[in-house]
Amino acid sequence: MLDRLGWTREEARAFLERWEKMRALATSGDAVERGAFERTLRSLGLRPDGVRSSRDVPADARGGQAEGRRSRPPSDYREQFKAYTQGTAGE
């Protein structure tokens, strides 16, 4: 994993310490810290606790709306997708 990330053991340890500190502050009840934590999760493509995907909802509760669901492109293609949508927006 360290090789894939290009990190040293010290960098990984520092990351984990920062992450644990941020998680602890987010659960402390401070709205500002919780918001920062949730923004960080979203920037990583993750969801905060309590946010459910439409996949988590039973099919009978969706009311036939499952077909119109949109999702984000994979992170590897996000910039290309953005350029495409901006290029086609004027047409």
VENFENSUL-V11736 format. One record per pair of residues at least 4 apart in sequence whose C-alpha atoms are under 8 Angstrom apart, sorted by the first residue. I is the first residue (numbers start at 1). J is the second residue. If there is no record, write none. Layout:
I,J  I,J
This chain:
1,5  2,6  2,7  2,8  2,9  2,12  3,7  7,11  7,12  8,12  9,13  10,14  11,15  12,16  13,17  14,18  15,19  16,20  17,21  18,22  19,23  20,24  21,25  22,26  22,33  22,37  23,27  23,37  24,28  25,29  25,30  25,33  25,34  26,30  26,31  26,33  26,34  26,35  26,36  26,37  27,34  29,34  30,34  31,35  32,36  33,37  34,38  35,39  36,40  37,41  38,42  38,47  38,48  39,43  40,44  41,45  41,46  41,47  41,48  42,46  42,47  42,48  47,51  52,56  52,57  53,57  54,62  54,66  54,69  57,61  57,62  58,62  59,63  59,64  59,66  60,64  62,66  65,69  72,78  73,77  73,78  73,81  74,78  77,81  78,82  79,83  80,84  81,85  82,86  83,87  84,88  85,89  86,90
